[in-house]
């Protein structure tokens, strides 16, 4: 490893420490910085490192939330976290991703140089976004799978003489997560005075489940015109069961194609990392010339197009 790369890695680490220091020294509403407030309270109480770290984290999260608010992305990120079931504020998530990117950059600079540092930092940022999206998709898929048992439970409660709110409360108490979490929030909002239709629409916006949209429509129609809601829920449950059966069949048939697509997509990135670690000069021949950088850009674009194409081919829409 060259001296320049060592200096670059150390500089990245000092940059992260500098950001933390600026956050700690930034004045708050009372005109005092967290450092000054800590010195003023030092005579009254013993030092508490965990409390100081907590205050730094809260200050950094507040700055990140203000930045997201100015850019108009705070609401979208909060909805994404809510959909994924992540119990974290948007500012905390941004701070966590930023610290991870700085650490990835520093590790990459120490291991193999500037190119590997940028790759590590980019992988951390892309990985956090992919993990959030993947977690949300898995949560929705689990919610859809649980609807097969949720709807019969609601229908049975209605046939036993319970009202719609009592049936929803029974689902919230007897179901598993994430169904229990979403229905418990629905029941709580309704008890606090929010209209049931608005709560159902908000729940549908959070989970974004096409199957649950049928349930929301059935309940809304029942509230407007009446009828046997239990029988309607049984019919909807049968439709959802058939849709889930087709979805599972397509997923099993396309498993080999999806695995091949994942291997082909991540293999070039893995090879770049391995070559950069074992023989940095080999990659330098490609990245130091304009033609090589153009070829890398073309390859990345074709790889992205192929990944989107494969995803479209194995994605069932009905």
N, C-alpha and C positions, 0 to 999 in steps of 0.2 A: 504494500500500500504506500502511495507516494505521500510526501509531506503536505502537499496541497490538499489532498483529500482528508488527511488528518485534521488540518486546520479548518476545513469546511465542516467536518462533523462536529468539532468542538464549537465552532461558531453557531451551528444550529442549536446545540444545547444551551449555549449562553443566550441565544435569542429567546428560547422558551423561558429561561429564568428571568430575562429582562421583561417579558410580557407579564409574568407573575408579579415582578417587583413593581411595575407601573400600576397594575391593578391594586396592589397593596398600598401604594402611596397616593392613589387618586383620592381627592377630597370628596366627602359625602355631603349630605344636606346640612349638617351642622358646621361645616367648614373644617373639620378635622379629618385627617387621613386615618385609615385603620392602624397604621404604625403609631401615630401620635396618641390615638385613643388607647392603644395597648400600653404605652408608656405611662399614661395618666392613671390607668387602673392597676399598674404593677405594684404600687405601694399598698393597695387595698386587698388584693387577692393574689394567690400564687399563680404562676404562669400555667396556662392550659393549652398545650399544642394542638389538641384536637379542636378546641374552640377557634383558635386562630386559623387553622386550615379550613374550618367550616365557613368562617367569615370571608376568606379569600375566595372560596368556591362560590359563595353566594354573590359576591361582588362581580366575579367574572361571568357568572350566569346572567346577572342583571345587564351587564354591558352587552353580552351576546344577544339577549332578548331585545334590547333597544336597537341593535343593528338589524336584527330580523324584522322588527316593526317598521323601521325606516325603509327597508327594501320590499316590504309587503309579503314576506314569506313566512312570517311567524304563524299565522293562522293555518297555512297549508301544512307546515311541519307539525303543529300541534294535532291536527286531524290525523296525520300519518302515524304519529306516536299513539294516539288514541285508538286508531284502527288496529295497530299491531299489539295493543295491550301492554305497552311499555309505560310503566309508572315513573315517568321522568318528564321534567319541564323541557321546553324547547331549548332554552339557554343552556341547561345542563348537558343536553345531548350535543349541542354545538361545541361546547368546551371540551367534552370528552373526545369528540372526533378530531378537534384541533390538536389536542395534546397527543393523541395517537398518531396523527400525521407528522408532528414534530419528532416524535420518537422514532417513527419509521424512517424519516429522512436522516436522522442522526445515525441509526443503525446501518442504513444503506451506504452512507458516506464512509463509515468506518470499515465496512466489509469490502466494498468494491468501487466506490467512486461516485461521481455526480449523477451518472445515468442510473445506476442502481438506487441511489438515494431518491431520485425523482420517481422511479418505479415503485419503491416501497411506500413513499408518501401517497402516490396516486392510488395504490392498491388499498391502503388504509381508508382513504376517503370513499373510494368506490365500494369497498367491502362493507363499510358502515351503512351506506345507502342500500346495497343489495341485501344485507342482513335485515334491515328494517322492512323492506318490501317483501322479502321471503317470509319473515315472521308474520306479517299481515296476511299474506296469501294462505299460509298454513292455518292461521286462526280462522279465517273465513271458511276454508275447506273443512275444518273440524266443526265449525258451527253448522255448516250445511249437512254434514253427516249426522249430527245430533238431532237435526230436525225430524228425522225418521222416527225417533222416540219421543220427541218433544210434542209434536202435534197429537199423537194418540193420547198422551197424558192430558193435554188441554181438553180434547174431546171427551175423555172419560170424566174429567172434573165437571164439565158442563152437563153431562148426562146425569151426574150425581146430584145436580141441583145447585151447584155453585154458580156465582156470577162470573162475568168475564174477568174482573179484577182478582177475584179469588182464584180463578184458574191460572192467571198469570203469576200470582204469588206462589201457587203450588209448583209451577215450573221453576221459579227462581229458587225455591227451597230444595227441590228434589233432583235437579239436573246437575250436570257436571260443567266445569268451566270449558269454554267461554260462555255457554248458554246461560248458566246461572248468573254470571256477572252482568251480562247485558239485560236480562229480564229483571234482576234485582234493581238495576238502575232505572229501568222502565217503571217498575212499581213505585220506587222512591219518588221519582219525578211526578207521577200521578197523585201520590199522597200529598205532595207539597203544593198541589193546585194546578199543575200543568195539564192541559187537555190530553186525553189518551191518544187521539189522532196525531197531535203534534209530537208526542213522545214516540209513537210508532214510526213516524216519518224520520225523526232524528236517529232512532235506532237503525233504521234501514240505511240512512246515509253513513252511519259509522261502519256497519258490517259490509255494506255493498254486496248483499247476497241476492242473486236473482230469484232463488227459491223462496227466501223470506218475503220478497216483494209480493208473491202470491198470497201469503198469509196476511200481510198488511191490507191488501185489497179486499180479502174475504172479510176481515173484521170491520173495515170501513163500510162495506156494503151491508153487513148485518146491522151495524149501528144506524144506518139510514133507513133501510126497508124492512129489517127484521128477518125472520126465518130461522131454520135449524142450523145454527152455526156449527154444532158438533158434526153433523153429516157433511157439511162443506169442508171442515178441517180434515175429515177422513178422506174425502176425495182429493184434497190437496196433498195429503200425506202419501196417497197412492201415486200421484203424479211425480212427486219429489222422489219417491222410492225408485220409480222407473228411470228417472233422469240420472240418479246416482248410479244405478246399475250400468247404464250406458257409459257414463263417465268413467267408472272403474274399468270397464272392458277396454275402452280406448286407451286408458292409462297403461294397462298391462300390455296391450299390443304395441304401444309406442315406447316401451321402456328401453329397448335396445337402441332405438334411434336417439332418444334423449341422452342416454349415456355416451353414445358416440359423439354427439354434438358437444357435450361438456368436455370430453377429452380433447377433441379437435380445437375447441375454443381456448382452453387454458394451456395447452401444450406449448404454443409459441412463447407465451410469457414465462413459463417455467424454464424453457430452454435458454431464454435471454438471461435469466437470473443465474442459471448454472454456468453458462459461458462467461458471464461477467465476473463471477467469483473465481473460476478456474483459470481463465485466460483473458484478462481485460483488454490486452492489445488486439485480440481477435475481433472484438466488437468495435474497437476504436477505428479499425479500417472501414467499417460500415458507417459509423456515426460521424466521422470527421470529414466526409465528402458530401457535397450537395446531392449527387445522384443516390448515394446510400440513404440519406435522410428522406429523399422523395420515395424511394422504394419502400422504406419502412412505413411512410404515411399511406402509400397505396395498399400495402399488405394489411395495415390496421383497418383501413376502410373496407376492404374486401372481407376481412374477418368479421367485422361488425355486421355487414350486410348478410353474410352467411348465417350468423347467429340469429338475427331477426327472422330470416327466412325459415330456418329450422323451427324456431318457436312458433311461427305462424302455422307451419304444417302440422304440428302435433297438438295445437290448441283447438279444443272442440268448442264450437259455437252453435247453439241451438235454442 
